[in-house]
Amino acid sequence: MRTLLPVLLLGISIALPAPATIQRAEDFQAPQIVVNRLQFPLSSALEGLSEGFAEVHFIVDSDGTASEFIVVEATHEVFARAALRGLQESQFQSASFEGESETVRTIMHLHFRETGVVNYSAYDRVQHPLPYMTRFSRPAFSLSTVEELDSAPRLIQQPENYFPVDEEERLLTGSVHMEYYIDRDGQTRLAIPLEPAHPAIVEAAILSIAGMRYEIPRKGAKPVPVRVRQTIVFTGTGS
């Protein structure tokens, strides 16, 4: 990635996801659906489908707001659309640890059946598939790594030039290792830091990633979502 030129960030307020970690303590409460709008898609009958699967990754922040949805696997497009629509219309209770609300990346495995929708929720780095999750057929698409693609997706839209400043509006230099997704349209999604860093550096990195757009990632010529890890560096020199 090219070095980002310095731009002063003033008057910007963003709720940043904290670096996600798996909490195993008994007093950790994972995010929960409190208003469930997931439904079996009736349009699946036109495709002769009686059940299907979808996996969705998204953020549930500390006030229960869910955002940054990306469907990373589905057995058919109809279930990808149903998963995305249903979760976007649902309401969530935030995760909590030791009584304090937390922002976490949430992973939801959805089993669509004519009798209803069963979800298996997890958070952060839970590996897919879960041991008790039935698989139905080869997925229509699934999450890939850059190495698995036909070719590395080319950046076709550069982000705006952001640069972090501290509380006294002094320019900061530094870097942060980030993870984000590129969806099947080439749009970046769900950027989170993988290591501790100054909040202003994390903010500038998230803003930069949000402004990127790539060529459509392809595996075997088919559009697929891809997970990317990248170190974002801020030098303050414009070089």
Beta strands, then each sheet from edge to edge (+ up, - down):
strand 1: 28-29
strand 2: 32-35
strand 3: 51-60
strand 4: 66-74
strand 5: 91-93
strand 6: 95-97
strand 7: 100-102
strand 8: 104-113
strand 9: 116-123
strand 10: 141-142
strand 11: 144-145
strand 12: 155-157
strand 13: 174-182
strand 14: 188-193
strand 15: 213-214
strand 16: 218-219
strand 17: 222-223
strand 18: 226-234
sheet 1: 1+ 6- 7+
sheet 2: 2+ 5-
sheet 3: 9+ 8- 3+ 4- 10+
sheet 4: 11+ 18+ 13- 14+
sheet 5: 12+ 15-
sheet 6: 16+ 17-
end
